[in-house]
Amino acid sequence: MDKRFENQVVWITGSSSGIGEACAYDFAREGAKLILTALEEDILEQVKTKCLALGSPAVFSLPFDLSKTEEVETLANRAFDYFGHIDILYNNAGISQRGTTIETDMKVINKVMDVNYFTPVILTKTILPKMIAQGGGQLAVTTSIAGRFGFPLRCAYSSSKHALYGFFETVQAEYYNQNIRVTIVCPGRVQTKISFYALEKDGTQHGKLDKGQADGVSPEQAARKIVNAIAHRKREVLVGRKELLMTYIKRFFPGLAAKLARSLKPM
């Protein structure tokens, strides 16, 4: 097997489950050195062990609560200093939300924006100058089809994902000529725990796997497509099934997309 990422350093946030975990295994198979970040230290250690068994030459487990935005810059410097460089930063971690715009508490909106938007921004602003100094690098970020159009019961989540598009497309425009590449990962429905950990309108945990998630593509299928897109330095990759049609409808028939969004079953 051609190891496309041999000895490259890849930092993945949200790597204890779902898309992040599956991508970590694919990068490990292709010889990457890994930095793994998520909240659950014990689960991260299990992922680390498997990554080493799959062929990664080195794995650094770096657990962290990514909602603590005031400490994120320190986290980024620690990650970079471990191997002395980072070739690929994959901002994958995220949290979803369930609640109407009026009913959703501002503390929920703030937390979703912190984890989904402000933390990736801080990580990128810290690592990007170092990447440029080392001669280039790649940024990847998990957005969502909810970042392409408004979606019922997702006012905070959809907003955060829209914001990621604006930020990372700007980074690409500004630093492309300095050998910085950006891959925007746009998933539809993937069989992850994101709905289980989603925040209700009052901040309590949703605590169940929504049917839409259960019927989605597997994390392994998603990872294969994502890692391949990163290897080819693609600008964007769509991951999912028929729900991805909404992205094309929005582009070519925005009025119809708005009408369909009003009738979507958000669960």
Stockholm file with secondary structure:
# STOCKHOLM 1.0

chainA/1-267         MDKRFENQVVWITGSSSGIGEACAYDFAREGAKLILTALEEDILEQVKTKCLALGSPAVFSLPFDLSKTEEVETLANRAFDYFGHIDILYNNAGISQRGTTIETDMKVINKVMDVNYFTPVILTKTILPKMIAQGGGQLAVTTSIAGRFGFPLRCAYSSSKHALYGFFETVQAEYYNQNIRVTIVCPGRVQTKISFYALEKDGTQHGKLDKGQADGVSPEQAARKIVNAIAHRKREVLVGRKELLMTYIKRFFPGLAAKLARSLKPM
#=GR chainA/1-267 SS CCCTTTTCEEEEESCSSHHHHHHHHHHHHTTCEEEEECSCHHHHHHHHHHHHHHTCSCEEECCCCTTCGGGHHHHHHHHHHHHSCCSEEEECCCCCEEBCTTTSCHHHHHHHHIIIIIHHHHHHHHHHHHHHHTTCEEEEEECCGGGTSCCTTBHHHHHHHHHHHHHHHHHHHHHGGGTEEEEEEEECSBSSSTTTTCEETTSCBCCSCCHHHHTSBCHHHHHHHHHHHHHTTCSEEEESSGGGHHHHHHHHCHHHHHHHHHHCCCC
#=GC SS_cons         CCCTTTTCEEEEESCSSHHHHHHHHHHHHTTCEEEEECSCHHHHHHHHHHHHHHTCSCEEECCCCTTCGGGHHHHHHHHHHHHSCCSEEEECCCCCEEBCTTTSCHHHHHHHHIIIIIHHHHHHHHHHHHHHHTTCEEEEEECCGGGTSCCTTBHHHHHHHHHHHHHHHHHHHHHGGGTEEEEEEEECSBSSSTTTTCEETTSCBCCSCCHHHHTSBCHHHHHHHHHHHHHTTCSEEEESSGGGHHHHHHHHCHHHHHHHHHHCCCC
//
